[in-house]
Amino acid sequence: MSAQVRIPTPLRRFTGGAEAVSADGATVGALVDSIESNHPGIKERLCDEAGEVRRFVNIFVNGEDIRFINNLDTPVNEGDEVSIVPAIAGGSFCPRLATLGTP
C-alpha cells in the first residue's frame, strides 16, 4: 500500500524540505519504517526506545488519531493520508480564568 504522509515543519530537514512523502506499508508502523529507509533519522524523532510513538507526537490516518485505533498497528489503505503532528504546549495557568463560568 502507498500513502501520502504529511511531514511537520520541524522534521522536514530529514525529507529534504518536502512537506509530504509517499511511503509503503499496510500499517502505520510499516509506513514509519518505509519513511526511515528513505529519510534516515526521522524514526527516532517519532518513536521512543521501546518503539512506541513518542507522547508529544500525534499521528493521524484520514483525520483519526491512531492512539484511538491500533497505534502503530493501525491499518493503512491505498491513498490514505497520514499526518504527523507535533503536540503543542505552552501558555500559563490563570486561576481567575479557571473560575469563569462557575457559580
Biopython code that builds the backbone (N, CA, C, O; Angstrom):
import numpy as np
from Bio.PDB.StructureBuilder import StructureBuilder

atoms = [
    (1, "MET", "N", (0.831, -1.176, 0.000)),
    (1, "MET", "CA", (0.000, 0.000, 0.000)),
    (1, "MET", "C", (0.880, 1.246, 0.000)),
    (1, "MET", "O", (1.944, 1.271, 0.619)),
    (2, "SER", "N", (0.432, 2.248, -0.685)),
    (2, "SER", "CA", (1.162, 3.505, -0.716)),
    (2, "SER", "C", (0.264, 4.594, -0.139)),
    (2, "SER", "O", (-0.923, 4.669, -0.455)),
    (3, "ALA", "N", (0.844, 5.429, 0.705)),
    (3, "ALA", "CA", (0.082, 6.511, 1.326)),
    (3, "ALA", "C", (0.918, 7.781, 1.311)),
    (3, "ALA", "O", (2.148, 7.730, 1.302)),
    (4, "GLN", "N", (0.240, 8.915, 1.308)),
    (4, "GLN", "CA", (0.890, 10.215, 1.456)),
    (4, "GLN", "C", (1.037, 10.485, 2.939)),
    (4, "GLN", "O", (0.072, 10.362, 3.694)),
    (5, "VAL", "N", (2.221, 10.849, 3.356)),
    (5, "VAL", "CA", (2.474, 11.173, 4.756)),
    (5, "VAL", "C", (2.884, 12.631, 4.828)),
    (5, "VAL", "O", (3.891, 13.034, 4.246)),
    (6, "ARG", "N", (2.094, 13.421, 5.548)),
    (6, "ARG", "CA", (2.388, 14.844, 5.721)),
    (6, "ARG", "C", (3.408, 14.995, 6.844)),
    (6, "ARG", "O", (3.241, 14.446, 7.933)),
    (7, "ILE", "N", (4.457, 15.741, 6.559)),
    (7, "ILE", "CA", (5.576, 15.906, 7.478)),
    (7, "ILE", "C", (5.522, 17.309, 8.095)),
    (7, "ILE", "O", (5.408, 18.293, 7.364)),
    (8, "PRO", "N", (5.601, 17.419, 9.432)),
    (8, "PRO", "CA", (5.579, 18.749, 10.049)),
    (8, "PRO", "C", (6.884, 19.491, 9.785)),
    (8, "PRO", "O", (7.924, 18.877, 9.547)),
    (9, "THR", "N", (6.819, 20.786, 9.830)),
    (9, "THR", "CA", (7.979, 21.638, 9.542)),
    (9, "THR", "C", (9.245, 21.230, 10.281)),
    (9, "THR", "O", (10.302, 21.163, 9.653)),
    (10, "PRO", "N", (9.196, 20.951, 11.600)),
    (10, "PRO", "CA", (10.447, 20.615, 12.298)),
    (10, "PRO", "C", (11.138, 19.340, 11.791)),
    (10, "PRO", "O", (12.334, 19.161, 12.023)),
    (11, "LEU", "N", (10.412, 18.463, 11.112)),
    (11, "LEU", "CA", (11.003, 17.211, 10.624)),
    (11, "LEU", "C", (11.352, 17.251, 9.138)),
    (11, "LEU", "O", (11.887, 16.280, 8.605)),
    (12, "ARG", "N", (11.062, 18.340, 8.479)),
    (12, "ARG", "CA", (11.310, 18.425, 7.037)),
    (12, "ARG", "C", (12.792, 18.443, 6.686)),
    (12, "ARG", "O", (13.159, 18.225, 5.532)),
    (13, "ARG", "N", (13.641, 18.701, 7.671)),
    (13, "ARG", "CA", (15.089, 18.641, 7.387)),
    (13, "ARG", "C", (15.498, 17.213, 7.036)),
    (13, "ARG", "O", (16.519, 17.007, 6.381)),
    (14, "PHE", "N", (14.713, 16.227, 7.466)),
    (14, "PHE", "CA", (15.003, 14.827, 7.142)),
    (14, "PHE", "C", (14.464, 14.441, 5.767)),
    (14, "PHE", "O", (14.924, 13.467, 5.172)),
    (15, "THR", "N", (13.493, 15.197, 5.260)),
    (15, "THR", "CA", (12.872, 14.868, 3.979)),
    (15, "THR", "C", (13.308, 15.818, 2.867)),
    (15, "THR", "O", (12.656, 15.913, 1.828)),
    (16, "GLY", "N", (14.409, 16.513, 3.095)),
    (16, "GLY", "CA", (14.888, 17.452, 2.093)),
    (16, "GLY", "C", (13.949, 18.621, 1.878)),
    (16, "GLY", "O", (13.927, 19.222, 0.804)),
    (17, "GLY", "N", (13.166, 18.944, 2.911)),
    (17, "GLY", "CA", (12.236, 20.062, 2.831)),
    (17, "GLY", "C", (10.847, 19.699, 2.355)),
    (17, "GLY", "O", (9.960, 20.552, 2.334)),
    (18, "ALA", "N", (10.640, 18.447, 1.971)),
    (18, "ALA", "CA", (9.326, 18.038, 1.463)),
    (18, "ALA", "C", (8.283, 18.048, 2.571)),
    (18, "ALA", "O", (8.519, 17.537, 3.666)),
    (19, "GLU", "N", (7.128, 18.635, 2.276)),
    (19, "GLU", "CA", (6.050, 18.666, 3.269)),
    (19, "GLU", "C", (5.229, 17.392, 3.272)),
    (19, "GLU", "O", (4.446, 17.165, 4.194)),
    (20, "ALA", "N", (5.394, 16.551, 2.251)),
    (20, "ALA", "CA", (4.719, 15.255, 2.199)),
    (20, "ALA", "C", (5.617, 14.279, 1.442)),
    (20, "ALA", "O", (6.322, 14.654, 0.506)),
    (21, "VAL", "N", (5.571, 13.030, 1.869)),
    (21, "VAL", "CA", (6.324, 11.973, 1.195)),
    (21, "VAL", "C", (5.415, 10.780, 0.996)),
    (21, "VAL", "O", (4.452, 10.595, 1.740)),
    (22, "SER", "N", (5.716, 9.974, 0.000)),
    (22, "SER", "CA", (4.995, 8.718, -0.196)),
    (22, "SER", "C", (5.714, 7.639, 0.577)),
    (22, "SER", "O", (6.944, 7.609, 0.630)),
    (23, "ALA", "N", (4.938, 6.753, 1.176)),
    (23, "ALA", "CA", (5.519, 5.645, 1.926)),
    (23, "ALA", "C", (4.676, 4.408, 1.674)),
    (23, "ALA", "O", (3.482, 4.501, 1.386)),
    (24, "ASP", "N", (5.313, 3.247, 1.784)),
    (24, "ASP", "CA", (4.627, 1.987, 1.559)),
    (24, "ASP", "C", (4.488, 1.221, 2.857)),
    (24, "ASP", "O", (5.388, 1.234, 3.697)),
    (25, "GLY", "N", (3.350, 0.550, 3.019)),
    (25, "GLY", "CA", (3.138, -0.284, 4.183)),
    (25, "GLY", "C", (1.662, -0.488, 4.447)),
    (25, "GLY", "O", (0.833, 0.346, 4.082)),
    (26, "ALA", "N", (1.339, -1.603, 5.083)),
    (26, "ALA", "CA", (-0.047, -1.936, 5.392)),
    (26, "ALA", "C", (-0.480, -1.376, 6.740)),
    (26, "ALA", "O", (-1.670, -1.358, 7.053)),
    (27, "THR", "N", (0.488, -0.916, 7.544)),
    (27, "THR", "CA", (0.190, -0.325, 8.854)),
    (27, "THR", "C", (0.986, 0.966, 9.012)),
    (27, "THR", "O", (1.913, 1.241, 8.251)),
    (28, "VAL", "N", (0.607, 1.742, 10.006)),
    (28, "VAL", "CA", (1.347, 2.976, 10.286)),
    (28, "VAL", "C", (2.792, 2.644, 10.638)),
    (28, "VAL", "O", (3.706, 3.352, 10.215)),
    (29, "GLY", "N", (3.014, 1.581, 11.402)),
    (29, "GLY", "CA", (4.373, 1.178, 11.752)),
    (29, "GLY", "C", (5.217, 0.874, 10.526)),
    (29, "GLY", "O", (6.388, 1.250, 10.456)),
    (30, "ALA", "N", (4.615, 0.190, 9.558)),
    (30, "ALA", "CA", (5.330, -0.118, 8.318)),
    (30, "ALA", "C", (5.622, 1.161, 7.531)),
    (30, "ALA", "O", (6.668, 1.273, 6.892)),
    (31, "LEU", "N", (4.697, 2.126, 7.577)),
    (31, "LEU", "CA", (4.941, 3.415, 6.908)),
    (31, "LEU", "C", (6.112, 4.135, 7.549)),
    (31, "LEU", "O", (6.960, 4.693, 6.852)),
    (32, "VAL", "N", (6.164, 4.125, 8.886)),
    (32, "VAL", "CA", (7.268, 4.781, 9.595)),
    (32, "VAL", "C", (8.591, 4.131, 9.187)),
    (32, "VAL", "O", (9.579, 4.827, 8.955)),
    (33, "ASP", "N", (8.610, 2.799, 9.099)),
    (33, "ASP", "CA", (9.825, 2.101, 8.669)),
    (33, "ASP", "C", (10.196, 2.468, 7.232)),
    (33, "ASP", "O", (11.372, 2.631, 6.910)),
    (34, "SER", "N", (9.182, 2.596, 6.372)),
    (34, "SER", "CA", (9.417, 2.974, 4.981)),
    (34, "SER", "C", (10.000, 4.385, 4.888)),
    (34, "SER", "O", (10.924, 4.634, 4.115)),
    (35, "ILE", "N", (9.453, 5.297, 5.679)),
    (35, "ILE", "CA", (9.976, 6.667, 5.684)),
    (35, "ILE", "C", (11.414, 6.658, 6.183)),
    (35, "ILE", "O", (12.273, 7.334, 5.617)),
    (36, "GLU", "N", (11.677, 5.901, 7.232)),
    (36, "GLU", "CA", (13.026, 5.826, 7.798)),
    (36, "GLU", "C", (14.026, 5.310, 6.770)),
    (36, "GLU", "O", (15.158, 5.791, 6.715)),
    (37, "SER", "N", (13.624, 4.337, 5.954)),
    (37, "SER", "CA", (14.563, 3.786, 4.972)),
    (37, "SER", "C", (14.934, 4.808, 3.904)),
    (37, "SER", "O", (16.026, 4.747, 3.340)),
    (38, "ASN", "N", (14.030, 5.751, 3.621)),
    (38, "ASN", "CA", (14.304, 6.793, 2.627)),
    (38, "ASN", "C", (14.807, 8.093, 3.244)),
    (38, "ASN", "O", (15.424, 8.916, 2.567)),
    (39, "HIS", "N", (14.537, 8.268, 4.539)),
    (39, "HIS", "CA", (14.902, 9.513, 5.226)),
    (39, "HIS", "C", (15.451, 9.160, 6.611)),
    (39, "HIS", "O", (14.773, 9.361, 7.619)),
    (40, "PRO", "N", (16.677, 8.636, 6.660)),
    (40, "PRO", "CA", (17.263, 8.180, 7.923)),
    (40, "PRO", "C", (17.259, 9.247, 9.017)),
    (40, "PRO", "O", (17.541, 10.420, 8.774)),
    (41, "GLY", "N", (16.932, 8.800, 10.224)),
    (41, "GLY", "CA", (16.937, 9.675, 11.384)),
    (41, "GLY", "C", (15.565, 10.150, 11.811)),
    (41, "GLY", "O", (15.401, 10.646, 12.926)),
    (42, "ILE", "N", (14.581, 10.008, 10.947)),
    (42, "ILE", "CA", (13.252, 10.527, 11.282)),
    (42, "ILE", "C", (12.530, 9.632, 12.294)),
    (42, "ILE", "O", (11.769, 10.130, 13.124)),
    (43, "LYS", "N", (12.761, 8.322, 12.232)),
    (43, "LYS", "CA", (12.031, 7.405, 13.114)),
    (43, "LYS", "C", (12.328, 7.675, 14.583)),
    (43, "LYS", "O", (11.422, 7.627, 15.415)),
    (44, "GLU", "N", (13.583, 7.959, 14.914)),
    (44, "GLU", "CA", (13.909, 8.203, 16.322)),
    (44, "GLU", "C", (13.254, 9.475, 16.838)),
    (44, "GLU", "O", (13.132, 9.650, 18.050)),
    (45, "ARG", "N", (12.832, 10.362, 15.956)),
    (45, "ARG", "CA", (12.089, 11.559, 16.371)),
    (45, "ARG", "C", (10.622, 11.229, 16.597)),
    (45, "ARG", "O", (9.930, 11.934, 17.332)),
    (46, "LEU", "N", (10.143, 10.153, 15.965)),
    (46, "LEU", "CA", (8.735, 9.765, 16.077)),
    (46, "LEU", "C", (8.488, 8.721, 17.158)),
    (46, "LEU", "O", (7.451, 8.736, 17.821)),
    (47, "CYS", "N", (9.445, 7.814, 17.332)),
    (47, "CYS", "CA", (9.268, 6.676, 18.237)),
    (47, "CYS", "C", (10.325, 6.681, 19.337)),
    (47, "CYS", "O", (11.457, 7.122, 19.137)),
    (48, "ASP", "N", (9.924, 6.182, 20.500)),
    (48, "ASP", "CA", (10.857, 6.112, 21.630)),
    (48, "ASP", "C", (11.700, 4.837, 21.549)),
    (48, "ASP", "O", (11.623, 4.099, 20.566)),
    (49, "GLU", "N", (12.501, 4.582, 22.580)),
    (49, "GLU", "CA", (13.406, 3.437, 22.606)),
    (49, "GLU", "C", (12.652, 2.103, 22.564)),
    (49, "GLU", "O", (13.188, 1.098, 22.097)),
    (50, "ALA", "N", (11.408, 2.099, 23.053)),
    (50, "ALA", "CA", (10.586, 0.884, 23.053)),
    (50, "ALA", "C", (9.861, 0.692, 21.722)),
    (50, "ALA", "O", (9.163, -0.303, 21.528)),
    (51, "GLY", "N", (10.029, 1.643, 20.813)),
    (51, "GLY", "CA", (9.384, 1.532, 19.504)),
    (51, "GLY", "C", (7.969, 2.082, 19.455)),
    (51, "GLY", "O", (7.274, 1.925, 18.451)),
    (52, "GLU", "N", (7.538, 2.729, 20.538)),
    (52, "GLU", "CA", (6.197, 3.315, 20.592)),
    (52, "GLU", "C", (6.248, 4.778, 20.157)),
    (52, "GLU", "O", (7.288, 5.429, 20.255)),
    (53, "VAL", "N", (5.119, 5.281, 19.678)),
    (53, "VAL", "CA", (5.046, 6.689, 19.277)),
    (53, "VAL", "C", (5.302, 7.558, 20.509)),
    (53, "VAL", "O", (4.699, 7.355, 21.563)),
    (54, "ARG", "N", (6.195, 8.518, 20.360)),
    (54, "ARG", "CA", (6.508, 9.426, 21.465)),
    (54, "ARG", "C", (5.238, 10.174, 21.880)),
    (54, "ARG", "O", (4.366, 10.455, 21.058)),
    (55, "ARG", "N", (5.158, 10.486, 23.165)),
    (55, "ARG", "CA", (3.920, 11.086, 23.674)),
    (55, "ARG", "C", (3.662, 12.486, 23.120)),
    (55, "ARG", "O", (2.519, 12.942, 23.120)),
    (56, "PHE", "N", (4.692, 13.170, 22.652)),
    (56, "PHE", "CA", (4.489, 14.505, 22.100)),
    (56, "PHE", "C", (4.329, 14.497, 20.580)),
    (56, "PHE", "O", (4.356, 15.549, 19.942)),
    (57, "VAL", "N", (4.164, 13.301, 20.003)),
    (57, "VAL", "CA", (3.934, 13.165, 18.568)),
    (57, "VAL", "C", (2.550, 12.559, 18.366)),
    (57, "VAL", "O", (2.199, 11.564, 19.001)),
    (58, "ASN", "N", (1.778, 13.160, 17.488)),
    (58, "ASN", "CA", (0.457, 12.630, 17.145)),
    (58, "ASN", "C", (0.487, 12.209, 15.689)),
    (58, "ASN", "O", (1.012, 12.921, 14.833)),
    (59, "ILE", "N", (-0.082, 11.045, 15.418)),
    (59, "ILE", "CA", (-0.171, 10.565, 14.037)),
    (59, "ILE", "C", (-1.644, 10.292, 13.745)),
    (59, "ILE", "O", (-2.341, 9.633, 14.517)),
    (60, "PHE", "N", (-2.093, 10.817, 12.611)),
    (60, "PHE", "CA", (-3.485, 10.675, 12.205)),
    (60, "PHE", "C", (-3.566, 9.960, 10.864)),
    (60, "PHE", "O", (-2.753, 10.208, 9.973)),
    (61, "VAL", "N", (-4.542, 9.078, 10.720)),
    (61, "VAL", "CA", (-4.844, 8.440, 9.438)),
    (61, "VAL", "C", (-6.222, 8.940, 9.037)),
    (61, "VAL", "O", (-7.214, 8.676, 9.716)),
    (62, "ASN", "N", (-6.270, 9.662, 7.932)),
    (62, "ASN", "CA", (-7.521, 10.266, 7.465)),
    (62, "ASN", "C", (-8.225, 11.036, 8.573)),
    (62, "ASN", "O", (-9.448, 10.975, 8.700)),
    (63, "GLY", "N", (-7.445, 11.764, 9.377)),
    (63, "GLY", "CA", (-8.005, 12.602, 10.421)),
    (63, "GLY", "C", (-8.287, 11.894, 11.740)),
    (63, "GLY", "O", (-8.730, 12.537, 12.692)),
    (64, "GLU", "N", (-8.044, 10.594, 11.824)),
    (64, "GLU", "CA", (-8.294, 9.838, 13.054)),
    (64, "GLU", "C", (-6.980, 9.578, 13.780)),
    (64, "GLU", "O", (-6.019, 9.092, 13.185)),
    (65, "ASP", "N", (-6.946, 9.905, 15.069)),
    (65, "ASP", "CA", (-5.756, 9.710, 15.891)),
    (65, "ASP", "C", (-5.505, 8.209, 16.066)),
    (65, "ASP", "O", (-6.391, 7.480, 16.512)),
    (66, "ILE", "N", (-4.299, 7.748, 15.714)),
    (66, "ILE", "CA", (-4.007, 6.307, 15.788)),
    (66, "ILE", "C", (-4.023, 5.792, 17.216)),
    (66, "ILE", "O", (-4.165, 4.587, 17.424)),
    (67, "ARG", "N", (-3.883, 6.669, 18.212)),
    (67, "ARG", "CA", (-3.930, 6.220, 19.617)),
    (67, "ARG", "C", (-5.299, 5.653, 19.971)),
    (67, "ARG", "O", (-5.421, 4.854, 20.899)),
    (68, "PHE", "N", (-6.329, 6.065, 19.234)),
    (68, "PHE", "CA", (-7.680, 5.592, 19.494)),
    (68, "PHE", "C", (-8.078, 4.471, 18.534)),
    (68, "PHE", "O", (-9.220, 4.011, 18.535)),
    (69, "ILE", "N", (-7.119, 4.042, 17.717)),
    (69, "ILE", "CA", (-7.377, 2.917, 16.807)),
    (69, "ILE", "C", (-6.471, 1.780, 17.275)),
    (69, "ILE", "O", (-6.794, 1.114, 18.258)),
    (70, "ASN", "N", (-5.354, 1.541, 16.604)),
    (70, "ASN", "CA", (-4.433, 0.465, 16.989)),
    (70, "ASN", "C", (-2.987, 0.933, 17.047)),
    (70, "ASN", "O", (-2.069, 0.156, 16.785)),
    (71, "ASN", "N", (-2.781, 2.208, 17.392)),
    (71, "ASN", "CA", (-1.424, 2.762, 17.445)),
    (71, "ASN", "C", (-0.661, 2.438, 16.156)),
    (71, "ASN", "O", (-1.189, 2.653, 15.065)),
    (72, "LEU", "N", (0.555, 1.932, 16.260)),
    (72, "LEU", "CA", (1.362, 1.658, 15.062)),
    (72, "LEU", "C", (0.816, 0.496, 14.233)),
    (72, "LEU", "O", (1.216, 0.313, 13.083)),
    (73, "ASP", "N", (-0.088, -0.284, 14.808)),
    (73, "ASP", "CA", (-0.717, -1.378, 14.059)),
    (73, "ASP", "C", (-1.961, -0.920, 13.305)),
    (73, "ASP", "O", (-2.650, -1.739, 12.696)),
    (74, "THR", "N", (-2.253, 0.365, 13.339)),
    (74, "THR", "CA", (-3.405, 0.901, 12.609)),
    (74, "THR", "C", (-3.232, 0.627, 11.121)),
    (74, "THR", "O", (-2.206, 0.975, 10.538)),
    (75, "PRO", "N", (-4.244, -0.001, 10.499)),
    (75, "PRO", "CA", (-4.123, -0.301, 9.070)),
    (75, "PRO", "C", (-4.147, 0.954, 8.201)),
    (75, "PRO", "O", (-4.773, 1.960, 8.536)),
    (76, "VAL", "N", (-3.450, 0.859, 7.087)),
    (76, "VAL", "CA", (-3.399, 1.942, 6.110)),
    (76, "VAL", "C", (-3.793, 1.362, 4.762)),
    (76, "VAL", "O", (-3.294, 0.312, 4.357)),
    (77, "ASN", "N", (-4.685, 2.049, 4.074)),
    (77, "ASN", "CA", (-5.134, 1.613, 2.755)),
    (77, "ASN", "C", (-4.550, 2.504, 1.669)),
    (77, "ASN", "O", (-4.134, 3.632, 1.932)),
    (78, "GLU", "N", (-4.525, 1.996, 0.472)),
    (78, "GLU", "CA", (-4.036, 2.748, -0.685)),
    (78, "GLU", "C", (-4.718, 4.108, -0.737)),
    (78, "GLU", "O", (-5.945, 4.196, -0.697)),
    (79, "GLY", "N", (-3.927, 5.161, -0.826)),
    (79, "GLY", "CA", (-4.457, 6.506, -0.960)),
    (79, "GLY", "C", (-4.796, 7.204, 0.341)),
    (79, "GLY", "O", (-5.201, 8.367, 0.320)),
    (80, "ASP", "N", (-4.644, 6.528, 1.481)),
    (80, "ASP", "CA", (-4.911, 7.184, 2.755)),
    (80, "ASP", "C", (-3.934, 8.327, 2.976)),
    (80, "ASP", "O", (-2.799, 8.292, 2.501)),
    (81, "GLU", "N", (-4.388, 9.337, 3.700)),
    (81, "GLU", "CA", (-3.497, 10.433, 4.077)),
    (81, "GLU", "C", (-3.127, 10.282, 5.540)),
    (81, "GLU", "O", (-3.989, 10.183, 6.414)),
    (82, "VAL", "N", (-1.837, 10.266, 5.782)),
    (82, "VAL", "CA", (-1.310, 10.139, 7.137)),
    (82, "VAL", "C", (-0.627, 11.456, 7.481)),
    (82, "VAL", "O", (0.169, 11.979, 6.702)),
    (83, "SER", "N", (-0.950, 11.983, 8.659)),
    (83, "SER", "CA", (-0.362, 13.246, 9.095)),
    (83, "SER", "C", (0.386, 13.037, 10.398)),
    (83, "SER", "O", (-0.120, 12.417, 11.333)),
    (84, "ILE", "N", (1.595, 13.563, 10.442)),
    (84, "ILE", "CA", (2.395, 13.573, 11.664)),
    (84, "ILE", "C", (2.294, 14.993, 12.213)),
    (84, "ILE", "O", (2.626, 15.960, 11.528)),
    (85, "VAL", "N", (1.833, 15.102, 13.456)),
    (85, "VAL", "CA", (1.600, 16.413, 14.044)),
    (85, "VAL", "C", (2.265, 16.472, 15.414)),
    (85, "VAL", "O", (1.911, 15.699, 16.304)),
    (86, "PRO", "N", (3.227, 17.382, 15.598)),
    (86, "PRO", "CA", (3.822, 17.512, 16.926)),
    (86, "PRO", "C", (2.821, 18.145, 17.887)),
    (86, "PRO", "O", (2.055, 19.030, 17.506)),
    (87, "ALA", "N", (2.836, 17.685, 19.135)),
    (87, "ALA", "CA", (1.973, 18.275, 20.153)),
    (87, "ALA", "C", (2.462, 19.682, 20.458)),
    (87, "ALA", "O", (3.660, 19.959, 20.411)),
    (88, "ILE", "N", (1.544, 20.547, 20.763)),
    (88, "ILE", "CA", (1.882, 21.927, 21.079)),
    (88, "ILE", "C", (1.478, 22.192, 22.524)),
    (88, "ILE", "O", (0.356, 21.897, 22.935)),
    (89, "ALA", "N", (2.393, 22.742, 23.270)),
    (89, "ALA", "CA", (2.119, 23.068, 24.667)),
    (89, "ALA", "C", (2.621, 24.468, 24.949)),
    (89, "ALA", "O", (3.435, 25.017, 24.207)),
    (90, "GLY", "N", (2.138, 25.015, 25.997)),
    (90, "GLY", "CA", (2.618, 26.329, 26.376)),
    (90, "GLY", "C", (1.543, 27.122, 27.067)),
    (90, "GLY", "O", (0.486, 26.592, 27.409)),
    (91, "GLY", "N", (1.806, 28.362, 27.266)),
    (91, "GLY", "CA", (0.857, 29.224, 27.958)),
    (91, "GLY", "C", (1.085, 29.167, 29.453)),
    (91, "GLY", "O", (2.053, 28.577, 29.934)),
    (92, "SER", "N", (0.195, 29.775, 30.158)),
    (92, "SER", "CA", (0.309, 29.761, 31.611)),
    (92, "SER", "C", (-1.082, 29.615, 32.214)),
    (92, "SER", "O", (-2.089, 29.927, 31.578)),
    (93, "PHE", "N", (-1.117, 29.146, 33.427)),
    (93, "PHE", "CA", (-2.367, 28.939, 34.129)),
    (93, "PHE", "C", (-2.797, 30.245, 34.781)),
    (93, "PHE", "O", (-2.002, 30.912, 35.443)),
    (94, "CYS", "N", (-4.038, 30.596, 34.591)),
    (94, "CYS", "CA", (-4.578, 31.795, 35.214)),
    (94, "CYS", "C", (-5.763, 31.377, 36.081)),
    (94, "CYS", "O", (-6.817, 31.025, 35.551)),
    (95, "PRO", "N", (-5.608, 31.409, 37.415)),
    (95, "PRO", "CA", (-6.688, 30.977, 38.298)),
    (95, "PRO", "C", (-7.981, 31.754, 38.086)),
    (95, "PRO", "O", (-9.073, 31.203, 38.225)),
    (96, "ARG", "N", (-7.857, 33.019, 37.753)),
    (96, "ARG", "CA", (-9.063, 33.824, 37.555)),
    (96, "ARG", "C", (-9.855, 33.325, 36.346)),
    (96, "ARG", "O", (-11.082, 33.244, 36.400)),
    (97, "LEU", "N", (-9.160, 32.993, 35.261)),
    (97, "LEU", "CA", (-9.857, 32.474, 34.087)),
    (97, "LEU", "C", (-10.424, 31.090, 34.353)),
    (97, "LEU", "O", (-11.452, 30.719, 33.786)),
    (98, "ALA", "N", (-9.763, 30.325, 35.209)),
    (98, "ALA", "CA", (-10.226, 28.974, 35.507)),
    (98, "ALA", "C", (-11.570, 28.995, 36.230)),
    (98, "ALA", "O", (-12.298, 28.003, 36.188)),
    (99, "THR", "N", (-11.917, 30.097, 36.891)),
    (99, "THR", "CA", (-13.166, 30.162, 37.635)),
    (99, "THR", "C", (-14.306, 30.722, 36.786)),
    (99, "THR", "O", (-15.448, 30.754, 37.244)),
    (100, "LEU", "N", (-14.022, 31.164, 35.561)),
    (100, "LEU", "CA", (-15.102, 31.682, 34.710)),
    (100, "LEU", "C", (-16.136, 30.596, 34.464)),
    (100, "LEU", "O", (-15.787, 29.448, 34.191)),
    (101, "GLY", "N", (-17.352, 30.947, 34.558)),
    (101, "GLY", "CA", (-18.432, 30.005, 34.298)),
    (101, "GLY", "C", (-18.830, 29.182, 35.512)),
    (101, "GLY", "O", (-19.791, 28.415, 35.439)),
    (102, "THR", "N", (-18.126, 29.316, 36.617)),
    (102, "THR", "CA", (-18.521, 28.608, 37.830)),
    (102, "THR", "C", (-19.321, 29.539, 38.709)),
    (102, "THR", "O", (-18.977, 30.714, 38.835)),
    (103, "PRO", "N", (-20.381, 29.041, 39.320)),
    (103, "PRO", "CA", (-21.235, 29.907, 40.158)),
    (103, "PRO", "C", (-20.556, 30.354, 41.429)),
    (103, "PRO", "O", (-21.151, 31.082, 42.224)),
]
sb = StructureBuilder()
sb.init_structure("model")
sb.init_model(0)
sb.init_chain("A")
sb.init_seg("    ")
for serial, (resi, resn, name, xyz) in enumerate(atoms, 1):
    if name == "N":
        sb.init_residue(resn, " ", resi, " ")
    sb.init_atom(name, np.array(xyz, "f"), 0.0, 1.0, " ", f" {name:<3s}", serial, name[0])
structure = sb.get_structure()
